[in-house]
Amino acid sequence: MFTKRLVFSALFVCSVPIGAFAGDAVAIGYNYEGAWTSVTYNRSSTPKGGPNYHDSTKACQFAVRDLWARASEYLARTEIVGQSDRTGYVAVAQGKAVERNKDVTAVGRGKTQNEADANALKLLTGREATTEPSIVYRYFSYGDDSSTRHSRSKHSTKRLAASQTTKRRT
């Protein structure tokens, strides 16, 4: 009964709208002693309107569901630690804050993967998690702004290719 209550409360927390739609979410699972046991993410791999696009509510639900599917019997609770409404690169980093005896997870975002990595590591430093910092996940996710941007770049690429073909033939 306790486990069912945890699952439903975790899903409820993820389904509460917070004002922005997102293409991705990062979730952490904790054991009964409060130590994290697993971390996962869910992202939109296609632009808005595509077959693999979803909003923040779905991304949260899918990430939490993935934790419970992969978790051992020791998973006690889940937490969403990051989500976004923008298209871009994401890095999930973890480190240890020795003075507080705590593991810290940070989610960095950027226009490039290097920028996202740097932002995640900077967040760890800001939270005093400077021991054993590492990037555990890197990915690209389409956000709410992706359909317009994607269709423009797709068309301009076709035009560019067509104009180069025409120039080669002349």
PEMOQUI-V705689 format. One record per residue. N is the residue number from 1. PHI is phi as a letter, one per 20 degrees, with the letter a starting at -180 (none if undefined). OMEGA is omega as a letter, one per 30 degrees, with the letter a starting at -180 (999 if undefined). D_LAST is the distance of its C-alpha to the last C-alpha in whole Angstrom. Layout:
# PEMOQUI-V705689
N|PHI|OMEGA|D_LAST  N|PHI|OMEGA|D_LAST
This chain:
# PEMOQUI-V705689
1|none|l|75  2|f|a|74  3|f|l|70  4|f|l|70  5|f|l|70  6|f|a|68  7|f|a|65  8|f|l|66  9|f|l|66  10|f|l|63  11|f|l|61  12|f|l|63  13|g|a|62  14|f|a|58  15|e|l|58  16|f|a|59  17|f|l|57  18|d|l|56  19|n|a|54  20|c|l|50  21|e|a|48  22|c|l|47  23|d|a|44  24|b|l|47  25|b|l|50  26|d|a|52  27|c|l|56  28|c|l|58  29|d|a|61  30|c|l|65  31|e|a|68  32|f|l|72  33|e|l|72  34|n|l|69  35|e|l|67  36|f|a|63  37|d|a|63  38|b|l|59  39|c|l|56  40|b|l|53  41|b|l|50  42|c|a|48  43|c|l|45  44|e|a|42  45|e|l|39  46|c|l|37  47|f|l|37  48|g|a|39  49|n|l|39  50|e|a|38  51|f|a|40  52|d|l|42  53|d|l|42  54|b|a|46  55|e|a|47  56|f|a|50  57|f|l|53  58|f|l|51  59|f|l|50  60|f|a|54  61|f|a|55  62|f|a|53  63|f|l|53  64|f|l|57  65|f|l|57  66|f|l|55  67|g|a|58  68|f|l|61  69|f|a|59  70|e|a|59  71|f|l|62  72|e|a|65  73|f|a|68  74|e|l|69  75|f|a|66  76|d|a|68  77|b|l|66  78|c|l|62  79|b|l|60  80|e|a|57  81|d|l|56  82|a|l|53  83|b|a|50  84|b|l|47  85|d|a|46  86|d|l|42  87|f|l|39  88|r|a|39  89|e|a|40  90|c|l|44  91|c|l|46  92|d|a|50  93|d|l|52  94|c|l|56  95|b|a|59  96|d|l|62  97|e|a|64  98|f|a|67  99|f|l|70  100|e|a|69  101|l|a|69  102|b|l|66  103|e|a|63  104|c|l|60  105|d|a|57  106|c|l|54  107|d|l|51  108|d|a|48  109|c|l|45  110|a|l|42  111|e|l|38  112|c|l|38  113|f|l|40  114|f|l|41  115|f|l|42  116|f|l|44  117|f|a|46  118|f|l|47  119|f|l|48  120|f|a|50  121|f|l|52  122|f|l|53  123|f|l|54  124|f|l|56  125|f|l|57  126|f|l|58  127|e|l|61  128|m|l|62  129|d|a|61  130|e|l|60  131|e|l|61  132|l|l|59  133|f|l|56  134|b|l|53  135|e|a|50  136|d|l|51  137|b|l|48  138|c|l|44  139|a|l|42  140|d|l|40  141|c|l|41  142|e|a|39  143|d|a|41  144|f|a|42  145|e|a|39  146|f|a|36  147|f|a|35  148|f|a|34  149|f|a|32  150|f|a|31  151|f|l|29  152|f|a|27  153|f|l|26  154|f|a|25  155|f|a|23  156|f|l|21  157|f|l|20  158|f|l|19  159|f|a|17  160|f|a|16  161|f|l|15  162|f|a|13  163|f|l|11  164|f|l|10  165|f|l|9  166|f|a|7  167|f|a|5  168|f|a|6  169|f|a|4  170|e|999|0
